[in-house]
Amino acid sequence: MSLVDWERCMLAKRWAKDGWYDIVDQVQFLLFVKGSTLETRIWITTRRP
């Protein structure tokens, strides 16, 4: 796991702790971590409240 992947996972865990999205979204995010940085940024931007 690269440092960037680790940082994304930490970000996902922090957001989950803040209640920004439910468990289904957490799983989708962690599956998405393997995608490109641009795709992940777009996904985060569109999924944030």
C-alpha positions, 0 to 999 in steps of 0.5 A: 500500500502506497503512502497516498493510499494510506492517507486516503484510508485515514481520510476515509476513517476520519470522515466516517468518524465525523458521520459524513457518510454511512458504512456503504459509502465507506466501503465504496470509498475504500474500494475506490482507493485503488482508482486514480487520484483524479477519479478519487478527487471527483468522487470525494467532491461529489459525495461530500455533503 
